[in-house]
C-alpha cells in the first residue's frame, strides 16, 4: 500500500533520455573592425552541434526589420568554438548587425 488506502500499480514502460545544452549560444568576441569597406566580427559558440550554420543579419534600426546579408562569409577560427564573419559594408550611414542560427 502507498499513501494509506491507495495501492501502487505498475504502468506502461517508457524510455526517456535527458538532453541538456542543445541550444547554441552565440557571443561576440572583441570589437568589430572595418577595413577596406569590409566589416569583420568574431563570435564564440557554446553548445555547438554538427552541421550548425550561421547567418549575418543587418538593420538600420535596432527595432526594425532584420535582413540576412547574403554576401556574408564565415570562417572557422577555432574548430566548433570560434568563428569570423566578414561582409561588405552597406550604404546606410548607420547599421546594426547580429549573427543568428537560422
C-alpha positions in Angstrom: 0.0 0.0 0.0 1.0 3.5 -0.8 -0.4 6.6 1.0 -2.7 4.8 3.3 -5.5 3.1 1.4 -4.1 3.6 -2.1 -2.2 0.7 -3.8 0.6 1.4 -6.2 0.3 -0.2 -9.7 2.8 -0.6 -12.4 2.2 1.4 -15.5 3.4 1.1 -19.1 7.2 1.3 -19.6 8.5 4.4 -21.3 12.0 5.1 -22.4 13.3 8.6 -21.8 16.5 10.4 -22.5 17.7 13.6 -20.9 19.2 16.2 -23.3 20.9 19.2 -21.9 22.7 22.2 -23.5 21.3 21.7 -27.0 20.5 25.3 -27.8 23.5 27.1 -29.3 24.6 30.3 -27.6 26.4 32.9 -29.6 28.6 35.6 -28.0 30.5 38.4 -29.7 34.3 38.4 -29.1 36.2 41.6 -29.1 35.3 44.7 -31.1 34.1 44.6 -34.7 36.5 46.0 -37.2 36.1 47.9 -40.5 38.8 47.8 -43.2 38.6 48.2 -46.9 34.9 48.5 -47.0 34.5 45.2 -45.1 33.0 44.5 -41.7 34.7 41.8 -39.7 33.3 40.3 -36.4 34.3 37.3 -34.4 32.0 35.3 -32.2 32.0 32.2 -30.0 29.5 29.4 -29.9 28.6 27.4 -26.8 26.8 24.1 -27.3 28.0 23.7 -30.9 26.3 21.0 -32.9 27.5 19.3 -36.1 26.0 20.9 -39.2 25.3 24.2 -37.5 25.0 27.2 -39.9 25.1 30.9 -39.2 23.5 34.0 -40.8 24.7 37.6 -40.5 21.8 39.9 -40.3 21.7 43.7 -40.6 19.2 46.5 -39.9 19.3 50.3 -39.9 17.2 50.3 -36.7 17.6 48.1 -33.6 13.8 47.7 -33.5 13.5 47.5 -37.3 13.3 44.5 -39.7 16.5 42.4 -39.8 17.6 41.2 -43.2 20.0 38.4 -44.0 23.3 39.6 -45.5 23.7 37.2 -48.5 27.3 38.4 -49.1 28.5 37.5 -45.7 31.2 34.8 -45.4 32.0 32.7 -42.3 35.4 31.3 -41.4 36.1 28.8 -38.6 38.8 30.3 -36.3 38.8 27.6 -33.6 37.0 24.4 -34.6 33.5 24.2 -33.2 34.1 27.2 -30.9 35.0 30.4 -32.6 34.1 31.9 -36.0 34.7 35.1 -38.0 32.0 36.8 -40.2 33.1 39.1 -43.0 30.7 41.2 -45.1 30.8 44.3 -47.3 29.5 47.5 -45.5 26.1 48.6 -46.5 25.2 52.0 -47.9 23.3 53.3 -44.9 25.1 55.8 -42.6 24.4 53.6 -39.6 23.8 49.8 -39.4 23.4 47.2 -36.7 24.5 43.6 -37.1 23.7 40.3 -35.4 24.5 36.7 -36.0 21.7 34.2 -35.9 21.3 30.4 -36.3 18.5 30.1 -38.9 
